[in-house]
Structures are given as structure tokens and as C-alpha cells.
Amino acid sequence: MKNILLLGASGRTGIQVLNYALLDWTLVRPVGLNNTDKEMGLAIGSQDKHSAFISRKAVAQFLVDCLETNGYIKKAAIISEKK
């Protein structure tokens, strides 16, 4: 049986539920996706200036990096290209 969690617009309730889970999780929320190969740098969270877009390739690379480094365990990350 699979557990499915639907997040609301803010995602806060879902994150609260995930915090009680007995597993490692990472929630990634990319902004507008595009298919460009141009590398613009990554903006993560609220500390960087975000653009309105991010390439699917950059999202995939971010996910692979998280898996390889155990980065963002039990955290949510909003990602985009740097402005």
C-alpha cells in the first residue's frame, strides 16, 4: 500500500505531517519549468534572488545532488535559477 500526501497551496500542513514520518524526505518545489540547457546558477530558499524559471535539467541535478550528499533531509526547498 502506498501512502499519498497531497499538499495544499502553502504546503505547510503536508510538511508538518512529513516531520512526524519515520523516514528521510526532501520536498522540492521548483518554479516555472523550462527545457533550456543554459546554466544560470541555482537559487534556493529565500536567501537568493529568484527568477521565474528553472530548467528541468537543473531540477534533476539538484535531486541527484541531494541524494548523493544527503542534503536537505527533512527540509523543503523552493528552487529556481538565480536572477
C-alpha positions, 0 to 999 in steps of 0.5 A: 500500500502506498501512502499519498500526501497531497499538499495544499497551496502553502504546503505547510500542513503536508510538511508538518505531517512529513516531520512526524514520518519515520523516514528521510524526505526532501520536498522540492518545489521548483518554479516555472519549468523550462527545457533550456540547457543554459546554466544560470546558477541555482537559487534556493530558499529565500536567501537568493534572488529568484527568477521565474524559471528553472530548467528541468535539467537543473531540477534533476541535478539538484535531486541527484545532488541531494541524494548523493550528499544527503542534503536537505533531509527533512527540509523543503526547498523552493528552487529556481535559477538565480536572477 
